[in-house]
Amino acid sequence: MKKRWIYPFMLLAMLLTAPAVRAELPPDVQARNTTNEILQIVRQDKDVKNGNSKRILDLVEQKILPHFDFQHMAQLAVGKNWSKASAEQQQALVNEFRAMLVRTYSSALTSVVDYKIEFKPLKAAAGDDDVTVNTEVSKPGAPPIPIDYRMEKKSGAWKVFDVMVDNVSLVTVYRNSFNAEVRRNGIDGLLAALQRRNKPALELPR
């Protein structure tokens, strides 16, 4: 990617705009509301600002985790190799993928105060159950970056299942590395690699 700060913010951006949207509300409206709420907490909560890991994990657990479709995200990230995994392996992949993203969110949460997020008008037809919410993100001293959120409606709520940063897909970035690992060491090898990556992290809610 062109600028070094874009890739870390790909994950951080997902954290900020990961709404569970009631079916009655447009996805972009609730996304904006959720973003403002989390930004306010991060800017005012002393424990979060001071890097209190328990408080940060609680915030991620309460405000963010329920609103992602980790099953769909993991399946897209594993790609064609998903069908090669047993049911137990698939669930383990979802758990490790979730833990990996939560660890990243938690470590990046306190930096969001420097960013400004502008939501673009939603382009969607009535009855659509798969939409893209377009935003533009900027920080002092850096040019604005387009960030697009792919969301789908499930059980009356909208959930994020992919993020595009400057036309680069989160799940595609992971798919490339996951496929390479599976070619070398199989599904168990991918699981082992994810477990090694997550091991140094704090104890995360599963």
N, C-alpha and C positions, 0 to 999 in steps of 0.2 A: 504494500500500500504506500501511497505517496508520502504521507507525513507520519512521523513516528507516534504521534499521540492518537491517531485515529483508531488503531486496533484495540488498545485498552479501552477506549471509550465506546467501542462497539458493544462490549459487555456492560459497561456502566450505563449506556443509554437504554439497554433493555431493562435494567433495574429501575430507571426513572419512569419509564412508560410501560409498565407491565400491569395494565388494569384488568380486573374482572368486570366487564361491562354488562350491566343489566340490559336485556334485550330492548327495553323501551328507549334507551339513550344511544345516540350515535357514538361509535367507538372513539372518535377524536375528542368529543366533549368530555367523556369520562377520563380519557387519557390525560387531558389537560388538567382536570381536577386532581387526579391522582398524583401527577407530577408536582403540582403546587403543594399538595399536602406533604409529600416526602421531602421536598426542598425546604419547606418550613421547619420540619422536624430536624433535619440535618443542620440547619443554620442556627437553631435555637436550643437544641438539646445538648447540655454540657457534657453528658457522658459520651454521646456520639462524637462530639467535637474533640474530646480528649482521647478517643480511640478505645473506649471501653468495649472489649470484644463481646461480652455477653449482651450488652445493650444493642450493639450493632447486629448481632445474630438474631436477637429478638425482633428487631425492626424488619430484617429481611424475612424472617419467618411469618410475621403477622401481616405485613403490607405487600409482600411480593410473591413468595412461593406459591400461594394458592391460585395465582393468576397466570401461571405458565402451563402449557401443555408439554411437560417434560417427556412424556411417552412419545408424542409426535416428533418432538425435536430430536430425541435420541435416535428414533427410527430413521429420520431424514439424514442425520449425521453419519450413521453407520451405513446407510444406503443399501446397495445390492447385497451386502453381507448380512443384513438383518435376518433374512430368511434362513441363513446357515446356523443361526443361534437357536439353542433350545429355549423353551419358555423361561427356565430359570436363568439362563444367560442373558436373555433379553431384559428381565427385571433387574438383574445386576448391572447391566449397561445403563439402564435408566437411572438407577441409584447413583452410580459413579459419575455419570454425566451431570446429574443434578448437583452433586456435591462439588464437582469441579467448578461449575458456574457460581454456586453460592460462595465458595471460597474467594473467587475473583470479585464478586459483588462486594463482599464484606471488606476486602482489603482496599477497594476503591471508593467506598461510600463517602468518606469524608471529603473527597476532592470535588464533589459535584457543585459546591458553592461557587466555583469559578465559571460555571457554564450557564449559557442562556439558551433556552429551547423555544423555537417558534413553530407553532403548529399551522400547517397548510390546510386549506379547505378540503374536506373529505370528498373524494370522487367515488361514489358508490350508488348503485341503483337499489330501489326498494326490493327487499327480499334477498339481497346478497348475503351469503353466509361465509364469504371469504373476501376480506377487504385489505387494503393497504393504507395505513395512516402515515402520511408524509410529514416530516419535520425538518427543520434546519437548526443545527446546533453550532454555537460559536463560543469562543473563549477569548479573553484579552490577548492580543498579539498573534492570533491565528485566524486564517480565513474560515468562513462558515463551511460546514460539511453537511450534505444531505443525508438524513437517516430515515429509512422507511421501515415500518413495522408491519409484518404480515400477521393478520389476526383471523381467527375463525370462530364461528359461533358454535358452542357446544352446551347443551342443557340450559339454554337461555342466557348464556354468558359468553362474552368475547375473551379469547385467550391468545396470547402471543405464541407463535411457533417458529418465527424466524425474524431476523433483523438484517437489513441491507444498509451498509455504511459506504457511501460513495460508490454504490453499485456492487459492493462485495458482500456476499451472503455469509452470515455466521455459520450456518449449518454446512455450507459448502467448504468453508475454511477447515472445519473439523473433519468433514468427510474425506478430504484429501489425505490428511495425516492418519485417520482411522483406517482407511483402505490400505495404506502402506504398511501399517502395523499388522493388519490381518494377513496380508500377503506374506509377511515374514514369519509370523508366529501364530496365526489363527485367531479365533475369537477369544480363546483363553489368554493368548498373548496380549490382545487389546485390553482385556479386563485387568490383567496384571499391570500393564503400563498405566492405566487410569488409577488403579489402586496405589501404585507407587507415587503418582503425581499428587494424589489426595492425602497421602499418609502424613505429610508434615503439617497439614492444615489443622486448625482447631476442630474440636468435636462438633460436627454439624448435624442439624436435625435431619432425619431421613423420612 
